[in-house]
Amino acid sequence: MQLFPVVPENFKMDGGACFGVVPKAIWSKHVPCDENNMVNLSSRCLLADTGDRRILIDTGLGNKQSEKYYSFYYLFDRIGLEKAIEKIGYSPNDITDVILTHLHFDHVGGAVKYAEDGVSPQAVFPNATYYCSKAQWDTANNPNPREKASYFPENYMSLFEEGRLEFIYEDTAFCKGVDLEIKNGHTLGQMIPIISWKGKKVVFTADFIASVMNIPLAYVPSFDIDPVKSMQEKEEFLNRAYEQQYILFFEHDYYNECVLLEKTEKGIRGGNPFALNQV
């Protein structure tokens, strides 16, 4: 098993939304923000090469929305998913599986692109099967008012219509070395991949724990549909992850790629950050 971070772009979002009820006076001591209260985030996807399969986890924001729309997120270091894949020595044709942790625009936008006519949807990975949870699919197609603005059917509907999209119904062993756990606090049916690698477990945390600063229980983003559920899921997971020394791999933490957990007098926290290639 080989693991490769893949970064198609970085972007910005409101810091208050990222840390929920935690005051700016506290979180801004640890995460810098600009004059508009915006903090840097990453679209850090992950490619797992098992030898038989090349599994991509999440796909970033893509390029199908208007530039005006993307301007709200202040995209920077934007090279696009296909170039980011090529940068690590692979082709989009090499990808056999795409795990979509959930269908919010910043996780699934790069799964589909428009053909040269600028209208026809086209799978970015022509040889891949795509996966999301059935609960998330149902939510995306009948969204609650809180999440409605996060779903764009052009990001995923053509995958379903072409028979490329398969559903996951419960916690499962996806393939040898890759397990999927379903979490429901951020959104119904978010899938969290846990990968066996070099004798360790690497957890792709997606929006379950978006950054090191989201590890403390109270640091729940305002985007989560059920903050109390998020805290309960996080508490169970953090205790297990600490005991078993999971490596947390962050999709959205611009400054920190990975951490191990440690116990402090304030509870479980992230230790010194490191990159996967340092393991």
C-alpha positions as CSV (number, residue, x, y, z in Angstrom):
1,M,0.0,0.0,0.0
2,Q,1.3,3.4,-1.0
3,L,-0.4,6.7,0.0
4,F,-0.1,10.0,-1.7
5,P,-1.6,13.4,-0.7
6,V,-3.2,15.1,-3.7
7,V,-3.9,18.9,-3.5
8,P,-5.9,20.4,-6.4
9,E,-6.4,23.8,-4.7
10,N,-6.5,25.6,-1.5
11,F,-9.2,28.1,-0.4
12,K,-10.6,30.2,2.4
13,M,-13.7,30.2,4.6
14,D,-15.0,32.2,7.5
15,G,-13.2,31.2,10.7
16,G,-16.3,31.6,12.8
17,A,-18.1,29.0,10.7
18,C,-15.1,26.7,10.9
19,F,-15.0,26.7,14.7
20,G,-18.7,27.2,15.6
21,V,-19.4,28.5,19.1
22,V,-15.7,28.9,20.0
23,P,-15.0,32.6,20.1
24,K,-12.5,34.2,17.7
25,A,-10.5,35.4,20.7
26,I,-9.6,31.8,21.4
27,W,-9.3,30.1,18.0
28,S,-7.4,33.0,16.4
29,K,-4.5,32.5,18.8
30,H,-3.8,29.3,16.9
31,V,-5.2,29.8,13.4
32,P,-4.4,33.0,11.5
33,C,-7.1,34.9,9.7
34,D,-7.2,37.9,7.4
35,E,-9.0,41.2,7.8
36,N,-12.2,39.5,6.6
37,N,-12.0,36.8,9.2
38,M,-11.1,34.2,6.5
39,V,-8.9,31.3,7.3
40,N,-6.8,29.2,4.9
41,L,-8.1,25.7,4.1
42,S,-6.8,22.9,1.9
43,S,-8.5,20.5,-0.5
44,R,-6.1,17.7,0.5
45,C,-7.4,14.5,-1.1
46,L,-5.6,11.1,-0.8
47,L,-4.6,8.4,-3.3
48,A,-4.2,4.9,-2.0
49,D,-2.4,2.5,-4.4
50,T,-2.9,-1.1,-3.2
51,G,-1.1,-2.6,-6.1
52,D,-4.4,-3.8,-7.7
53,R,-6.4,-0.7,-7.2
54,R,-5.8,3.1,-7.2
55,I,-8.3,4.5,-4.8
56,L,-8.8,8.3,-4.7
57,I,-10.6,9.8,-1.6
58,D,-12.5,13.0,-2.4
59,T,-12.1,15.3,-5.4
60,G,-11.9,19.0,-4.3
61,L,-14.0,21.8,-5.6
62,G,-13.6,21.2,-9.4
63,N,-14.2,23.9,-12.0
64,K,-17.9,23.7,-13.0
65,Q,-19.2,26.6,-11.0
66,S,-18.8,30.2,-12.1
67,E,-15.7,32.2,-11.3
68,K,-17.9,34.5,-9.3
69,Y,-19.0,31.6,-7.1
70,Y,-15.4,30.5,-6.6
71,S,-14.4,34.1,-5.8
72,F,-16.4,33.7,-2.5
73,Y,-13.8,31.1,-1.5
74,Y,-10.7,32.9,-2.5
75,L,-9.1,29.9,-4.3
76,F,-5.3,29.9,-4.4
77,D,-2.6,27.5,-5.5
78,R,-5.2,26.1,-7.9
79,I,-3.8,23.5,-10.3
80,G,-6.9,21.3,-10.6
81,L,-7.4,17.7,-9.7
82,E,-6.1,16.1,-12.9
83,K,-2.8,18.0,-12.8
84,A,-2.5,17.2,-9.1
85,I,-2.9,13.5,-9.9
86,E,-0.3,13.8,-12.7
87,K,2.1,15.6,-10.4
88,I,2.5,12.4,-8.3
89,G,3.0,10.2,-11.3
90,Y,-0.5,8.9,-12.1
91,S,-3.0,9.6,-14.8
92,P,-6.8,10.0,-14.3
93,N,-7.2,6.9,-16.3
94,D,-5.3,4.9,-13.6
95,I,-7.9,5.6,-10.9
96,T,-10.1,2.5,-10.3
97,D,-12.2,3.7,-7.4
98,V,-13.3,7.1,-6.0
99,I,-14.6,7.3,-2.5
100,L,-16.7,10.4,-1.9
101,T,-16.9,11.0,1.8
102,H,-20.0,13.1,1.2
103,L,-21.5,15.1,-1.6
104,H,-20.9,18.7,-0.4
105,F,-19.5,20.8,-3.2
106,D,-15.9,21.0,-1.8
107,H,-15.6,17.3,-1.7
108,V,-17.2,16.1,-4.9
109,G,-16.8,19.1,-7.3
110,G,-13.8,17.5,-9.0
111,A,-15.5,14.1,-9.7
112,V,-17.2,15.4,-12.9
113,K,-16.1,18.0,-15.5
114,Y,-17.8,19.4,-18.5
115,A,-16.8,18.1,-21.9
116,E,-15.5,20.5,-24.6
117,D,-19.0,21.7,-25.4
118,G,-19.1,23.2,-21.9
119,V,-22.4,21.5,-21.2
120,S,-22.1,17.7,-21.2
121,P,-21.0,16.1,-17.9
122,Q,-18.1,13.8,-18.1
123,A,-16.5,11.6,-15.4
124,V,-13.0,12.9,-14.6
125,F,-11.9,9.3,-13.9
126,P,-13.3,7.2,-16.9
127,N,-12.2,3.8,-15.5
128,A,-13.3,4.4,-12.0
129,T,-16.3,3.3,-9.9
130,Y,-17.5,6.1,-7.6
131,Y,-18.9,5.4,-4.1
132,C,-21.0,7.4,-1.5
133,S,-23.3,6.3,1.2
134,K,-27.0,5.8,0.5
135,A,-27.9,8.0,3.4
136,Q,-25.8,10.9,1.9
137,W,-27.3,10.3,-1.5
138,D,-30.8,10.6,-0.1
139,T,-29.8,13.7,1.7
140,A,-28.3,15.3,-1.4
141,N,-31.4,14.6,-3.4
142,N,-33.8,15.9,-0.7
143,P,-31.6,18.3,1.2
144,N,-32.6,20.1,4.4
145,P,-32.6,23.9,4.3
146,R,-29.3,24.0,6.3
147,E,-27.4,22.0,3.7
148,K,-29.2,22.8,0.5
149,A,-26.6,25.3,-0.7
150,S,-23.8,22.7,-0.4
151,Y,-25.3,20.4,-3.1
152,F,-25.0,20.8,-6.8
153,P,-26.5,17.9,-8.8
154,E,-24.1,18.5,-11.7
155,N,-21.3,17.3,-9.4
156,Y,-22.8,13.8,-9.1
157,M,-26.1,13.1,-10.9
158,S,-24.4,12.0,-14.1
159,L,-22.4,9.4,-12.3
160,F,-25.6,7.8,-11.0
161,E,-27.3,8.0,-14.4
162,E,-24.3,6.3,-16.1
163,G,-24.3,3.5,-13.5
164,R,-20.9,4.6,-12.2
165,L,-22.1,5.4,-8.6
166,E,-22.4,2.6,-6.0
167,F,-23.9,3.0,-2.5
168,I,-22.5,2.1,0.8
169,Y,-25.2,1.3,3.4
170,E,-23.2,0.8,6.7
171,D,-19.7,0.5,8.2
172,T,-17.9,-1.9,5.9
173,A,-14.6,-3.3,4.8
174,F,-14.3,-1.6,1.4
175,C,-11.3,-3.7,0.3
176,K,-8.3,-5.3,1.9
177,G,-6.7,-2.6,4.0
178,V,-9.4,0.0,3.7
179,D,-12.4,0.2,6.0
180,L,-15.3,2.8,5.9
181,E,-17.0,4.2,9.0
182,I,-20.2,6.2,8.7
183,K,-20.7,9.4,10.8
184,N,-23.8,11.5,10.9
185,G,-23.1,14.7,12.9
186,H,-21.7,16.8,10.1
187,T,-24.1,15.4,7.5
188,L,-26.0,12.1,7.2
189,G,-23.9,9.3,5.9
190,Q,-20.4,10.9,5.8
191,M,-17.9,8.1,5.2
192,I,-14.6,8.1,7.0
193,P,-11.9,5.8,5.4
194,I,-9.5,4.1,7.7
195,I,-6.5,2.7,5.9
196,S,-4.0,0.1,7.1
197,W,-0.5,1.3,6.2
198,K,3.0,0.4,7.4
199,G,1.5,-1.3,10.4
200,K,-0.5,1.7,11.4
201,K,-4.1,3.1,10.7
202,V,-4.4,6.3,8.7
203,V,-7.8,8.0,9.1
204,F,-9.0,10.4,6.4
205,T,-10.9,12.7,8.6
206,A,-12.8,14.7,5.9
207,D,-15.3,17.0,7.7
208,F,-15.6,14.7,10.7
209,I,-12.5,16.4,12.2
210,A,-11.6,19.1,9.6
211,S,-8.4,20.3,11.3
212,V,-6.1,20.0,14.3
213,M,-8.1,22.8,15.9
214,N,-11.3,20.8,15.5
215,I,-10.1,18.0,17.7
216,P,-11.4,19.4,21.0
217,L,-15.0,18.4,21.5
218,A,-16.4,21.9,21.6
219,Y,-14.8,22.9,18.3
220,V,-17.7,21.8,16.0
221,P,-18.1,23.7,12.8
222,S,-21.3,25.7,12.3
223,F,-21.9,23.6,9.1
224,D,-22.7,20.5,11.1
225,I,-26.4,19.5,11.0
226,D,-26.3,17.9,14.5
227,P,-23.5,19.4,16.7
228,V,-24.3,17.2,19.7
229,K,-24.1,14.1,17.6
230,S,-20.8,15.4,16.2
231,M,-19.4,15.7,19.7
232,Q,-20.6,12.3,20.7
233,E,-19.1,10.7,17.6
234,K,-15.9,12.6,18.0
235,E,-15.5,11.6,21.7
236,E,-15.9,7.9,21.0
237,F,-13.5,8.1,18.0
238,L,-10.8,10.1,19.8
239,N,-10.6,7.7,22.7
240,R,-10.2,4.8,20.3
241,A,-7.8,6.7,18.0
242,Y,-5.6,7.6,21.0
243,E,-5.5,4.1,22.4
244,Q,-4.7,2.6,19.0
245,Q,-2.5,5.5,17.9
246,Y,-4.3,6.2,14.6
247,I,-2.7,8.7,12.3
248,L,-5.2,11.5,11.6
249,F,-4.9,12.8,8.0
250,F,-6.6,16.1,7.5
251,E,-8.3,17.1,4.3
252,H,-8.9,20.8,5.2
253,D,-6.1,21.7,7.6
254,Y,-3.9,24.0,5.4
255,Y,-1.1,24.0,8.0
256,N,-1.1,20.4,9.3
257,E,-1.2,17.2,7.2
258,C,-1.1,14.6,10.0
259,V,-1.0,14.2,13.7
260,L,-1.0,11.5,16.4
261,L,-3.1,12.1,19.4
262,E,-1.9,12.7,23.0
263,K,-3.7,13.1,26.3
264,T,-3.4,16.4,28.1
265,E,-5.1,17.8,31.2
266,K,-7.6,19.4,28.9
267,G,-8.4,16.2,27.1
268,I,-7.2,14.5,23.9
269,R,-5.4,16.9,21.6
270,G,-3.2,16.7,18.5
271,G,0.5,16.2,18.9
272,N,3.3,17.6,16.7
273,P,2.2,17.7,13.1
274,F,4.0,15.8,10.4
275,A,3.6,14.7,6.8
276,L,2.8,11.2,5.6
277,N,6.1,10.9,3.8
278,Q,7.9,11.3,7.2
279,V,6.4,8.0,8.5
